[in-house]
Amino acid sequence: MLIGNVGKEPEIRYYEADQAVATFPLATTEKGYTLPNGTVVPDRTEWHNIVLWRGLAKIAERYVHKGDKLYIEGKIRSRSYDDQKGARKYVTEIIGENMELLSPKPQTGVQEAQQNPAQGAEQPPF
């Protein structure tokens, strides 16, 4: 289970029969603290490679953006591959099985007018 911020816009790829896969980095931060002896321990940020398949990938395509706060639940997977120069590379990914959007929904003009009718009547919702 991870709670963090999306590092960049999700990359979406489609494959056979309209199936999708989304990949993006997620940053989680452990807050710093001060020890009783006065030593300051700084914040520690870790980056995780998130992979979402099928329906979750399509949801990410529509609703997940850089900077959004997400809750991701899934499995950790490690794999290796050979790059173009023949060097062995290792990758650790989180295969998401559940995702919740924790960022507040952006306000649109129509929603603002519904929440504050007096302001909506004076100004057109742009």
ABEGO torsion letter per residue (X at the ends): XBBBBBABBBBBBBBBGGBBBBBBBBBBBBBBBBBAAGBBBBBBBBBBBBBBBEAAAAAAAAABBBGBBBBBBBBBBBBBBBBAAGBBBBBBBBBBABBBBABBBBBBAAAAAAABAAAAAABBBX
